[in-house]
Amino acid sequence: MGVAGLWEASVLRPAAEVRSLTDLAVSDGFVANPGGRRGFRIGIDASIWFFHAAYGREGENPELRTLFFRCCRLLQSPLLPLFVFDGPKRPAVKRGKRVGGNAHWLTTGMKNIIQAFGFEWRMAPGEAEAELAYLNRIGVIDAVLSDDVDNFLFGATMVIRNPSSTLSGNRSHPVKNSEGKDDGNHVLTYRASSLSTHPDVQITRGGTILIALLSGGDYIPAGLPGCGKAFAVGLARAGFGESLMHAATTLKADKLDNFLSEWRNQIRAELKSNKSGFLPSKKPSLAASLPDSFPSIPVLLSYISPITSETERPRHPPPPVLWPSDPDPAQIASLCELYFEWGVKDIIIKRFRTVLWPGIVCRALRRRVIDAEAASDCDQDGSTSLPMVIASESSVAGALPQVRPSTSEGDAAEGVPPPPSMPFSLALFRLDSSPSPPSSRPADGSEKSDDDIERESSLVMDVLSIREHSSTDGTPEYRVLIDPSALADRAASGVRGIRPPIDVPSASEDGGDEEVEDDEAAADDNDTALERLETAAQSKAKKRTKRTQSAPVSPTASLRLWLPAVMVRAVVPGLVDAYETKAQRRAEKKARKRSSETKGSGRSPR
């Protein structure tokens, strides 16, 4: 799709920056806080996901299964996706083929999944990729996640190259981390500013449009006969695309005709002489064959001024996208029961332990910070200063409004999922293990029942360790102990029992509390690797076959997850302080032991 070959190493690739999705979401999203939403806002063309979903082949509704696992992956860091669907005024013909006017058959199912995960979607007036470029340009979203280079032709300022393994370029040249490993969490990011200034690229938006006109694009598949990609890129680098775009946006029709006549003569001269040095060679034959009808004005304008919210409602800018909803385990479980052959309660809860709970807990931390900032009104200008790095022995108390246990009388029901008639919010779950305030005890002064205690169990039970891993570009993460019982209860409430039971193997397949020790891999998008999101969390379990086969793991058994340290510190500072105190004591004890051993041996301490 789009202009073929632009992602290649000889064109745009030199200006790309390798980033971990985790680091991008945390540093550029949660910490930098664009738009005041504590997340990195990405736009996604739904039609591209439809294309990738077609590679699904396994089980019932394999296309929706692909979309489900992709959404699980997006949930695991503070990324805020906005899906945009093609609208009624999209072009009727692309690449010489008529585009169907009816909505894609996956649209309803995909919208259901998007809403259950707490993501956002919009319908574009025309093409989704043009609308996303406009939203990116005006700052509604921070980047476009796509494998279509046309986003830059429409004016996008930042594009994250889709890491999908269904793309041949990604399979042959996977993005690797600093240790040279393909961890599934690294992507190539491209900024329009870098494309125009990088000495090996020097291509502006106008240049990308000229390349499409010369070598072929969605609206003019053949391009200019006899002009390949190398000559098109060379003419773009020579500045002919930028001058063409400037003229098309500033000159009236009669003056534009005069400009184009002179502009074509300049191109002919460049093809004969290669005066700029950007062409692979001189090509007088192409100069002689350049027609006076080049370029097609309708095609040129379709790139420069596509149908978007800007052109359809020029006096009414689009409303901000706020991502007010949280992912609801009950809604997600209900959809899994409806769409997938494994949609029975026991298996849903079992799968959610590895594919969903890590993302749900991450979103719960973000929700608590958002609510705390709203309550204290400490972020009126949409930004709060945050440190970019947390050392293992340092404390960042005060960097964010720290969320302390409330003492209101409503806390007793904090861990109870709301009835279906109430809007769901992750803020309803208790996040720390602080004791309940006296006001939350029963009115008669009696002790709480076991059921009451279970309902009030906290999601975050303890902080266990800290790391800076290559899969996240060194983004500090705390390993936290999680109690998923409240999440499991919420998910179970969404299962209606419309499918017959399925026999579940008695042996554990999760690996118990060890199961997420090395959970850095992403869910792949092809048919054979969709389960990596689950199996990555079981990598340690495979090394403990004898132990894991001893007994099945309870759905409410604790989990150990790696979560961004800056988010954990903001929400459960008491647990972090306790961990750091223990870590400091261990370090001091180890230092004393080493010192005493050195003295006993008669050696001087180094």
PLY file of the C-alpha trace (Angstrom):
ply
format ascii 1.0
element vertex 606
property float x
property float y
property float z
element edge 605
property int vertex1
property int vertex2
end_header
0.00 0.00 0.00
1.14 3.56 -0.63
4.40 4.35 -2.45
6.44 1.18 -2.87
10.03 1.10 -1.66
10.16 4.26 0.46
10.78 2.36 3.71
13.92 0.82 2.24
17.41 1.50 3.53
18.28 3.63 0.51
15.41 6.09 1.04
13.82 6.80 4.44
15.46 4.20 6.68
18.57 6.31 7.54
16.35 8.83 9.36
14.59 6.17 11.45
15.07 5.97 15.21
14.88 2.60 16.96
12.68 2.85 20.05
11.22 0.46 22.55
7.43 0.74 22.60
7.62 0.68 26.39
10.12 3.53 26.55
8.14 5.51 23.97
4.88 5.09 25.88
6.40 5.82 29.30
8.92 8.58 28.49
7.14 10.39 25.65
3.65 9.58 26.91
3.16 9.06 30.63
6.06 11.26 31.76
5.95 13.99 29.08
2.14 13.95 29.38
1.07 15.40 26.00
-2.53 16.53 26.16
-2.69 15.80 29.89
-3.77 12.15 29.37
-0.72 10.39 30.85
-0.13 8.27 27.76
1.32 8.28 24.25
-1.53 8.87 21.80
-1.32 6.79 18.65
-3.62 6.72 15.64
-4.32 3.46 13.80
-5.91 3.00 10.39
-8.49 0.27 10.98
-8.32 -0.89 7.37
-4.66 -1.87 7.81
-5.57 -4.00 10.81
-8.29 -5.62 8.71
-5.59 -6.48 6.17
-3.34 -8.08 8.80
-6.27 -9.86 10.44
-6.83 -11.77 7.21
-3.66 -13.75 7.98
-5.39 -15.40 10.95
-6.28 -19.01 10.21
-6.76 -20.81 13.51
-9.94 -21.44 15.45
-13.26 -19.69 15.42
-13.21 -16.09 14.12
-9.43 -16.08 13.54
-9.51 -12.50 12.24
-11.05 -11.17 15.45
-8.65 -13.36 17.40
-5.75 -11.53 15.76
-7.31 -8.17 16.66
-7.88 -9.33 20.25
-4.24 -10.29 20.81
-3.05 -7.06 19.22
-5.20 -5.03 21.61
-3.82 -7.04 24.53
-0.34 -6.01 23.43
-1.24 -2.32 23.19
-2.72 -2.47 26.69
0.55 -3.40 28.37
2.06 0.08 28.30
0.55 3.58 28.50
-0.29 3.74 24.80
-3.61 5.42 23.96
-4.89 4.07 20.62
-7.37 5.92 18.42
-8.71 3.73 15.61
-10.01 5.57 12.55
-12.27 3.91 9.97
-12.63 4.91 6.32
-15.62 7.16 5.71
-18.21 7.54 2.95
-16.11 10.00 0.91
-13.04 7.84 0.55
-11.77 7.48 -3.05
-13.80 5.06 -5.14
-10.69 3.80 -6.95
-7.21 3.04 -5.57
-4.36 1.31 -7.37
-6.62 1.04 -10.39
-9.18 -1.03 -8.50
-12.63 -0.03 -7.36
-12.92 0.20 -3.57
-16.10 -1.27 -2.12
-18.53 1.23 -0.69
-19.84 -1.02 2.08
-18.32 -1.24 5.54
-15.83 -4.06 6.10
-17.44 -7.17 7.54
-15.08 -7.05 10.57
-16.10 -3.50 11.50
-18.76 -4.36 14.09
-16.65 -6.96 15.85
-13.61 -4.71 15.86
-15.55 -1.78 17.32
-16.84 -4.07 20.08
-13.29 -5.11 20.96
-12.00 -1.52 20.82
-14.69 -0.30 23.22
-14.23 -3.21 25.64
-10.52 -2.40 25.87
-11.23 1.25 26.63
-9.72 2.48 23.38
-11.28 5.10 21.09
-12.49 5.04 17.48
-13.71 7.61 14.97
-15.17 7.55 11.46
-13.24 9.67 8.97
-15.05 11.71 6.31
-12.79 10.17 3.66
-9.65 8.06 3.93
-8.60 7.07 7.44
-4.88 7.60 6.75
-5.51 11.18 5.59
-7.60 11.89 8.69
-4.90 10.42 10.94
-2.24 12.59 9.30
-4.41 15.66 9.94
-5.00 14.68 13.59
-1.26 14.12 14.00
-0.44 17.47 12.43
-2.76 19.42 14.76
-1.64 17.51 17.87
-4.70 15.39 18.63
-2.48 12.30 18.39
1.26 12.02 18.88
2.03 9.51 16.12
0.47 7.22 13.54
1.13 3.48 13.90
1.17 2.22 10.33
3.02 0.35 7.60
1.74 2.79 4.95
4.17 5.56 4.02
1.30 7.63 2.58
0.80 9.13 6.04
3.76 11.41 5.29
2.27 12.37 1.91
-0.85 13.54 3.76
1.17 15.58 6.27
1.81 13.33 9.28
4.61 14.50 11.57
5.51 11.15 13.18
4.95 7.58 12.02
5.73 4.40 13.93
6.46 1.64 11.44
4.12 -1.26 12.11
6.22 -4.08 13.63
3.92 -6.76 12.21
5.74 -9.93 11.18
3.35 -10.30 8.25
5.36 -7.57 6.48
8.14 -9.07 4.40
10.50 -6.20 5.24
10.08 -6.83 8.97
10.71 -10.56 8.56
13.94 -10.02 6.62
15.14 -7.03 8.68
13.66 -7.28 12.20
14.15 -4.36 14.55
16.62 -5.35 17.27
17.42 -3.94 20.69
20.79 -2.77 21.98
21.84 -6.37 22.57
21.10 -7.34 18.97
17.98 -9.32 19.84
14.55 -9.23 18.21
12.46 -8.87 21.37
9.21 -7.93 19.62
9.09 -4.67 21.56
11.21 -2.43 19.35
9.99 -0.35 16.41
11.28 2.16 13.90
9.98 5.68 14.41
10.10 8.34 11.71
9.64 12.07 12.15
8.93 14.41 9.25
11.46 16.88 10.65
14.19 14.21 10.55
13.29 13.15 7.01
13.80 16.69 5.72
17.04 17.40 7.61
18.88 14.07 7.67
21.83 14.40 5.25
21.17 10.95 3.72
17.43 11.56 3.22
16.51 15.23 2.70
12.92 14.49 1.67
10.07 16.81 2.63
6.34 16.18 2.40
6.36 17.72 -1.07
9.19 15.38 -1.98
7.20 12.29 -0.96
4.28 13.51 -3.09
6.57 13.98 -6.08
7.94 10.45 -5.63
4.38 9.11 -5.74
3.62 11.10 -8.90
6.79 9.88 -10.60
7.18 6.26 -9.46
3.55 5.40 -8.69
1.17 5.56 -5.74
-2.37 4.72 -4.72
-3.90 7.39 -6.96
-1.56 6.98 -9.96
-0.24 3.39 -9.95
1.82 3.65 -13.15
3.56 6.90 -12.28
5.63 8.46 -15.05
6.66 5.80 -17.61
10.41 5.27 -17.61
11.00 6.91 -14.23
11.98 4.46 -11.51
12.23 4.98 -7.79
15.87 6.08 -7.81
15.27 8.97 -10.23
12.05 9.95 -8.43
13.90 10.11 -5.09
16.73 12.09 -6.67
14.37 14.72 -8.10
12.62 14.94 -4.73
15.93 15.54 -2.95
16.74 18.22 -5.48
13.75 20.21 -4.20
11.31 19.83 -7.08
8.61 18.33 -4.86
8.74 21.10 -2.29
8.52 23.85 -4.92
5.60 22.02 -6.57
3.68 21.73 -3.31
4.30 25.38 -2.43
3.01 26.51 -5.80
-0.07 24.27 -5.65
-1.05 25.64 -2.25
-0.38 29.33 -2.95
-1.01 30.06 -6.64
-4.25 30.48 -8.50
-5.02 28.27 -11.51
-3.66 30.60 -14.23
-0.42 31.34 -12.39
-0.06 27.65 -11.48
-0.09 26.75 -15.19
2.72 29.22 -15.86
4.71 27.84 -12.92
4.29 24.25 -14.08
5.58 25.06 -17.53
8.81 26.47 -16.13
8.96 23.73 -13.46
8.87 20.98 -16.11
11.66 22.68 -18.04
13.79 22.73 -14.88
13.18 19.01 -14.36
14.17 18.31 -17.97
17.35 20.26 -17.49
18.16 18.37 -14.29
17.59 15.01 -15.98
20.00 16.01 -18.76
22.72 17.41 -16.51
22.29 15.94 -12.98
23.48 19.33 -11.75
22.32 18.66 -8.17
24.14 15.33 -8.01
21.13 13.57 -6.48
20.30 11.47 -9.53
21.96 8.08 -10.08
22.95 9.27 -13.57
21.90 11.57 -16.38
18.75 10.47 -18.20
18.06 12.61 -21.29
15.57 10.04 -22.61
13.28 10.66 -19.64
13.69 14.42 -20.11
12.55 14.10 -23.72
9.52 11.97 -22.80
8.28 14.15 -19.91
4.77 15.20 -21.06
3.33 18.68 -20.68
0.37 17.10 -18.88
2.58 16.12 -15.93
1.67 16.22 -13.13
-2.00 15.33 -12.88
-3.52 18.22 -10.95
-6.42 16.14 -9.47
-3.94 13.53 -8.19
-1.64 16.25 -6.84
-4.50 17.90 -4.95
-5.75 14.57 -3.62
-2.46 14.34 -1.70
-2.12 18.00 -0.78
-5.73 18.60 0.24
-7.45 15.26 0.92
-10.93 14.99 2.36
-10.62 15.26 6.14
-12.38 16.90 9.05
-10.37 20.01 8.19
-11.84 20.31 4.69
-15.35 19.17 5.64
-15.70 21.35 8.75
-13.04 24.06 8.44
-14.56 26.25 11.15
-15.09 23.41 13.61
-11.89 21.67 14.71
-12.34 18.08 15.88
-13.07 17.65 19.58
-10.22 16.38 21.74
-9.91 12.65 22.27
-9.84 12.01 26.02
-9.81 8.21 26.36
-12.15 8.38 29.36
-12.98 4.67 29.49
-11.03 1.85 31.12
-10.68 -1.72 29.85
-13.46 -3.80 31.40
-12.57 -7.46 32.11
-16.27 -8.34 32.13
-16.90 -6.90 28.65
-13.73 -8.45 27.27
-14.67 -11.84 28.74
-18.14 -11.56 27.26
-16.67 -10.94 23.80
-14.26 -13.84 24.16
-17.18 -16.09 25.04
-19.09 -14.85 22.00
-16.30 -14.96 19.41
-13.76 -17.65 20.34
-13.95 -21.42 20.69
-12.13 -21.23 24.04
-14.78 -18.82 25.37
-15.73 -20.68 28.57
-15.18 -19.19 32.00
-12.30 -21.35 33.26
-10.23 -20.99 30.10
-11.01 -17.28 29.73
-9.77 -16.58 33.26
-6.73 -18.81 32.70
-5.75 -16.97 29.51
-6.42 -13.56 31.00
-3.74 -14.23 33.64
-1.01 -13.91 31.03
-2.47 -11.89 28.17
-4.74 -9.39 29.93
-3.93 -8.86 33.61
-0.51 -7.21 32.95
-2.21 -4.59 30.77
-5.16 -4.14 33.13
-2.86 -3.45 36.09
-0.84 -0.96 34.02
-4.07 0.84 33.09
-5.21 0.81 36.70
-2.02 2.65 37.71
-2.59 5.23 34.98
-6.23 5.66 35.97
-5.30 6.33 39.60
-2.80 9.00 38.57
-5.29 10.65 36.21
-7.95 10.71 38.93
-5.53 12.03 41.54
-4.47 14.87 39.27
-8.08 15.73 38.48
-8.99 15.75 42.16
-6.08 17.96 43.19
-6.27 20.12 40.07
-2.47 20.06 39.98
-2.16 19.75 36.22
-4.14 22.64 34.81
-1.70 23.31 31.96
-1.54 19.67 30.89
2.01 19.02 32.07
3.72 17.89 35.25
7.49 17.68 35.61
8.66 14.09 36.00
12.11 12.51 36.23
13.10 10.43 33.24
15.18 7.88 35.18
14.75 6.16 38.54
17.85 4.54 40.01
17.36 1.44 42.11
18.43 3.19 45.30
16.76 6.53 44.65
13.36 7.87 45.52
11.19 10.11 43.41
8.52 10.89 45.96
6.74 14.06 44.98
7.43 13.77 41.29
3.81 12.83 40.76
0.82 13.41 43.01
1.18 10.25 45.09
-2.03 8.34 45.63
-2.64 7.61 49.28
-5.42 5.41 50.67
-8.65 7.31 50.98
-10.39 7.52 54.32
-13.87 8.05 52.96
-16.68 5.79 54.04
-17.06 4.49 50.52
-13.75 2.65 50.60
-15.25 -0.59 51.85
-16.70 -1.28 48.44
-13.66 -0.15 46.50
-12.79 -3.64 45.30
-16.35 -4.58 44.37
-17.15 -4.52 40.65
-20.06 -2.17 39.97
-23.41 -3.47 38.81
-23.85 -3.56 35.00
-25.86 -0.35 35.02
-22.90 1.67 36.33
-20.00 2.83 34.14
-16.97 0.68 34.84
-13.76 2.24 36.13
-10.53 0.64 37.27
-10.49 3.22 40.06
-13.00 0.96 41.83
-10.28 -1.56 42.61
-8.00 -1.10 45.60
-4.41 -0.71 44.43
-2.34 -0.83 47.61
-2.21 -3.10 50.62
-2.70 -0.43 53.26
-5.17 -1.44 55.98
-8.73 -0.29 55.57
-9.64 2.81 57.55
-11.81 2.40 60.67
-14.75 4.04 58.90
-14.92 1.09 56.49
-15.69 -1.43 59.24
-19.22 -2.77 59.67
-21.55 -0.39 61.50
-22.00 -2.83 64.37
-18.27 -2.86 65.07
-17.88 -6.55 64.28
-14.97 -7.99 62.36
-15.29 -8.24 58.60
-16.21 -11.56 57.06
-13.87 -13.51 54.77
-15.99 -12.40 51.82
-15.56 -8.75 52.79
-11.80 -9.16 53.09
-11.59 -10.91 49.71
-13.55 -8.15 48.01
-11.21 -5.52 49.45
-8.01 -7.29 48.44
-5.51 -4.97 46.75
-4.15 -5.44 43.24
-0.58 -4.46 44.16
0.60 -6.50 47.11
4.32 -5.85 47.19
7.34 -4.49 45.30
10.00 -7.17 44.87
12.85 -5.85 42.72
13.88 -3.37 40.05
15.54 -3.69 36.66
16.59 -1.76 33.57
16.25 -4.16 30.64
17.31 -3.90 27.01
13.78 -4.78 25.85
12.59 -1.44 27.25
15.71 0.61 26.40
16.58 0.69 30.07
13.25 2.08 31.25
13.25 1.33 35.01
10.67 -1.26 36.00
9.59 -2.60 39.36
8.67 -6.22 39.71
5.44 -6.19 41.67
3.36 -8.92 43.26
-0.23 -8.78 42.04
-3.41 -10.26 43.46
-5.70 -10.82 40.45
-8.68 -12.17 42.41
-10.81 -9.03 41.98
-10.02 -8.92 38.26
-10.90 -12.59 37.88
-14.22 -12.00 39.64
-14.99 -9.09 37.36
-14.15 -11.14 34.26
-16.25 -14.08 35.48
-19.25 -11.79 35.89
-19.23 -11.15 32.13
-19.44 -14.82 31.15
-23.02 -15.90 30.50
-22.44 -19.63 30.00
-23.59 -19.79 26.38
-20.92 -22.38 25.44
-20.61 -25.98 26.69
-17.77 -26.73 29.13
-14.33 -27.65 27.82
-12.01 -30.06 29.60
-9.08 -28.14 31.04
-5.75 -29.98 31.56
-5.08 -30.60 35.23
-1.41 -29.71 35.00
-0.44 -26.08 35.38
0.51 -24.30 32.19
1.17 -20.95 33.79
4.14 -21.60 35.98
2.55 -20.05 39.07
4.13 -16.98 40.54
7.19 -17.40 38.31
5.27 -17.12 35.07
6.07 -13.56 34.03
9.67 -13.29 35.10
10.88 -12.82 31.54
7.75 -11.34 29.98
9.26 -9.06 27.36
7.94 -10.60 24.13
5.07 -9.17 22.11
2.18 -10.94 20.45
3.09 -11.64 16.85
0.55 -11.03 14.18
0.92 -14.12 12.02
-1.04 -17.33 12.31
1.65 -19.46 13.89
2.90 -17.03 16.51
-0.16 -15.37 17.99
0.33 -17.29 21.22
3.70 -15.63 21.95
1.94 -13.15 24.21
0.99 -16.12 26.37
4.06 -18.29 25.90
6.43 -15.43 26.65
4.93 -15.32 30.12
5.55 -19.07 30.41
9.21 -19.05 29.35
10.41 -19.78 32.85
7.71 -22.39 33.35
9.15 -24.47 30.50
12.35 -24.82 32.51
10.38 -26.13 35.50
8.35 -28.92 33.94
8.33 -31.10 37.03
7.29 -28.26 39.31
4.54 -26.91 37.07
2.94 -30.31 36.60
2.46 -30.83 40.30
-0.77 -28.85 40.62
-2.96 -26.47 38.61
-2.64 -22.77 39.29
-5.64 -21.08 40.85
-7.13 -18.15 38.90
-6.62 -16.07 42.02
-2.97 -17.07 42.57
-0.63 -14.11 42.79
1.29 -12.87 39.75
4.64 -11.17 39.41
4.71 -8.44 36.78
7.26 -5.93 35.53
5.65 -2.48 35.47
7.12 0.98 34.73
8.78 2.20 37.91
7.58 5.78 37.54
3.96 4.59 37.48
4.37 2.24 40.43
6.12 4.91 42.50
3.34 7.41 41.81
0.55 5.11 42.96
2.03 2.92 45.74
4.89 5.01 47.15
4.65 3.24 50.50
5.39 -0.15 48.98
8.26 1.32 46.96
9.73 2.98 50.06
9.50 -0.31 51.95
11.25 -2.16 49.12
14.02 0.44 48.87
14.56 0.34 52.63
14.93 -3.45 52.50
17.24 -3.21 49.50
19.41 -0.66 51.27
19.63 -2.84 54.37
20.61 -5.84 52.27
23.27 -3.80 50.50
24.66 -2.51 53.82
24.68 -6.02 55.28
26.49 -7.33 52.23
29.02 -4.51 52.43
29.71 -5.22 56.14
30.14 -8.92 55.41
32.54 -8.19 52.59
34.46 -5.78 54.81
34.77 -8.32 57.63
35.92 -11.03 55.23
38.54 -8.66 53.84
39.84 -7.83 57.30
39.95 -11.51 58.26
42.08 -12.34 55.26
44.46 -9.47 55.98
43.83 -7.86 52.61
43.08 -4.21 52.08
39.52 -3.54 50.86
39.43 -2.45 47.25
0 1
1 2
2 3
3 4
4 5
5 6
6 7
7 8
8 9
9 10
10 11
11 12
12 13
13 14
14 15
15 16
16 17
17 18
18 19
19 20
20 21
21 22
22 23
23 24
24 25
25 26
26 27
27 28
28 29
29 30
30 31
31 32
32 33
33 34
34 35
35 36
36 37
37 38
38 39
39 40
40 41
41 42
42 43
43 44
44 45
45 46
46 47
47 48
48 49
49 50
50 51
51 52
52 53
53 54
54 55
55 56
56 57
57 58
58 59
59 60
60 61
61 62
62 63
63 64
64 65
65 66
66 67
67 68
68 69
69 70
70 71
71 72
72 73
73 74
74 75
75 76
76 77
77 78
78 79
79 80
80 81
81 82
82 83
83 84
84 85
85 86
86 87
87 88
88 89
89 90
90 91
91 92
92 93
93 94
94 95
95 96
96 97
97 98
98 99
99 100
100 101
101 102
102 103
103 104
104 105
105 106
106 107
107 108
108 109
109 110
110 111
111 112
112 113
113 114
114 115
115 116
116 117
117 118
118 119
119 120
120 121
121 122
122 123
123 124
124 125
125 126
126 127
127 128
128 129
129 130
130 131
131 132
132 133
133 134
134 135
135 136
136 137
137 138
138 139
139 140
140 141
141 142
142 143
143 144
144 145
145 146
146 147
147 148
148 149
149 150
150 151
151 152
152 153
153 154
154 155
155 156
156 157
157 158
158 159
159 160
160 161
161 162
162 163
163 164
164 165
165 166
166 167
167 168
168 169
169 170
170 171
171 172
172 173
173 174
174 175
175 176
176 177
177 178
178 179
179 180
180 181
181 182
182 183
183 184
184 185
185 186
186 187
187 188
188 189
189 190
190 191
191 192
192 193
193 194
194 195
195 196
196 197
197 198
198 199
199 200
200 201
201 202
202 203
203 204
204 205
205 206
206 207
207 208
208 209
209 210
210 211
211 212
212 213
213 214
214 215
215 216
216 217
217 218
218 219
219 220
220 221
221 222
222 223
223 224
224 225
225 226
226 227
227 228
228 229
229 230
230 231
231 232
232 233
233 234
234 235
235 236
236 237
237 238
238 239
239 240
240 241
241 242
242 243
243 244
244 245
245 246
246 247
247 248
248 249
249 250
250 251
251 252
252 253
253 254
254 255
255 256
256 257
257 258
258 259
259 260
260 261
261 262
262 263
263 264
264 265
265 266
266 267
267 268
268 269
269 270
270 271
271 272
272 273
273 274
274 275
275 276
276 277
277 278
278 279
279 280
280 281
281 282
282 283
283 284
284 285
285 286
286 287
287 288
288 289
289 290
290 291
291 292
292 293
293 294
294 295
295 296
296 297
297 298
298 299
299 300
300 301
301 302
302 303
303 304
304 305
305 306
306 307
307 308
308 309
309 310
310 311
311 312
312 313
313 314
314 315
315 316
316 317
317 318
318 319
319 320
320 321
321 322
322 323
323 324
324 325
325 326
326 327
327 328
328 329
329 330
330 331
331 332
332 333
333 334
334 335
335 336
336 337
337 338
338 339
339 340
340 341
341 342
342 343
343 344
344 345
345 346
346 347
347 348
348 349
349 350
350 351
351 352
352 353
353 354
354 355
355 356
356 357
357 358
358 359
359 360
360 361
361 362
362 363
363 364
364 365
365 366
366 367
367 368
368 369
369 370
370 371
371 372
372 373
373 374
374 375
375 376
376 377
377 378
378 379
379 380
380 381
381 382
382 383
383 384
384 385
385 386
386 387
387 388
388 389
389 390
390 391
391 392
392 393
393 394
394 395
395 396
396 397
397 398
398 399
399 400
400 401
401 402
402 403
403 404
404 405
405 406
406 407
407 408
408 409
409 410
410 411
411 412
412 413
413 414
414 415
415 416
416 417
417 418
418 419
419 420
420 421
421 422
422 423
423 424
424 425
425 426
426 427
427 428
428 429
429 430
430 431
431 432
432 433
433 434
434 435
435 436
436 437
437 438
438 439
439 440
440 441
441 442
442 443
443 444
444 445
445 446
446 447
447 448
448 449
449 450
450 451
451 452
452 453
453 454
454 455
455 456
456 457
457 458
458 459
459 460
460 461
461 462
462 463
463 464
464 465
465 466
466 467
467 468
468 469
469 470
470 471
471 472
472 473
473 474
474 475
475 476
476 477
477 478
478 479
479 480
480 481
481 482
482 483
483 484
484 485
485 486
486 487
487 488
488 489
489 490
490 491
491 492
492 493
493 494
494 495
495 496
496 497
497 498
498 499
499 500
500 501
501 502
502 503
503 504
504 505
505 506
506 507
507 508
508 509
509 510
510 511
511 512
512 513
513 514
514 515
515 516
516 517
517 518
518 519
519 520
520 521
521 522
522 523
523 524
524 525
525 526
526 527
527 528
528 529
529 530
530 531
531 532
532 533
533 534
534 535
535 536
536 537
537 538
538 539
539 540
540 541
541 542
542 543
543 544
544 545
545 546
546 547
547 548
548 549
549 550
550 551
551 552
552 553
553 554
554 555
555 556
556 557
557 558
558 559
559 560
560 561
561 562
562 563
563 564
564 565
565 566
566 567
567 568
568 569
569 570
570 571
571 572
572 573
573 574
574 575
575 576
576 577
577 578
578 579
579 580
580 581
581 582
582 583
583 584
584 585
585 586
586 587
587 588
588 589
589 590
590 591
591 592
592 593
593 594
594 595
595 596
596 597
597 598
598 599
599 600
600 601
601 602
602 603
603 604
604 605
